[in-house]
Structures are given as structure tokens and as C-alpha cells.
Amino acid sequence: MADKKPSIDQALIRDLANILKDTDLTEIEVEQEDLRIRVSRNGTPVAMPMPAYQASPAVAAAQPATAAQPAPETGRNSKNAVTAPMVGTCYLAPAPGARPFVEVGATVKEGQTILIIEAMKTMNQIPSPRSGKVIEILVQDAAPVEYGEPLIVIE
């Protein structure tokens, strides 16, 4: 048998499922060597080798021929967007009903708290990576966010 499937650590999957249950998250994903495991409440656990995430030819063919030209920068694809460093729930203010950390048009300093992401019942203050002006806030208060999702545009 030339094709050997990677062994799946069932204890790890159980631990991940318990984390979902304990934290009210809907999905969690971990990566170890050449294996990525995602456990979701909305589906079944999935384990597949990393190369399986390559785009299919059908997806590549669906892109327009003008895709070679750079798209105009909007908030969601701006190089100045601050992205979520983790999966969790994003809060724009320190407490319900409190004034938000930042508003559009505000000037922020590097290191200033711009929002909070709650993950695993821990409130994580997210600092501004640079000084500048807040151009756009791309998330709603108390909205779930994914790793790498654009949150705020600072120029």
C-alpha cells in the first residue's frame, strides 16, 4: 500500500470539541506539520493533508481576464487594514453602552487599544500597529471575526 494516510489524533479532536463546547465557539482549527484539523458545530470534523487546499481549475477559470490588474483598494483589501490576530468576538467598546475605543476620523497612536477580541472567555486588547487616522471600521460591535479578517483601516 503506497498511499499511507496520516494518523488522526482522536484525543486532539475530542479536546477541540470540548473547547468548542466550553467557549460557545462554532469552529476551531489547528495545524500540525502537514495536517490541518477543523472541528465545527455546523458540520463534521474534517482532517486533510495541507495540499488539499489548492484552488481547483474551475475556480481559477471563473476569474475574469482583467484580474492581472490590481484592484482598487477598498477597506476590505487595503494594505492599511488592521486584521484580526485570532478568532473570536470583536467588541468596539470596553463595556456595553460605553464610548467606542476609536471612531472614524479619529487619530490613533501606535500601541493604543483600538478594540477587544474575546476568545475562550478572555478579553484580548488589540493595539494599533501604527499611528494614523481611522479611515473605516469594517466590523460591527459584538460580531464574530475570523483570523486575518480586516477590522479597521488606519492610514
Buried (B, 14 or more C-beta within 10 A) or exposed (E): EEEEEEEEBEEBBEBBBEBBEEBEBEBBBBEEEEBBBBBBEEEEBEBEEEEEEEEEEEEEEEEEEEEEEEEEEEBEEBEBBBBBBBBBBBBBBBEEEEEBBBEEEBEBEEEBEBBBBBBBEEEEEBBBBEEBBBBBBBBEEEEBBEEEBBBBBBE
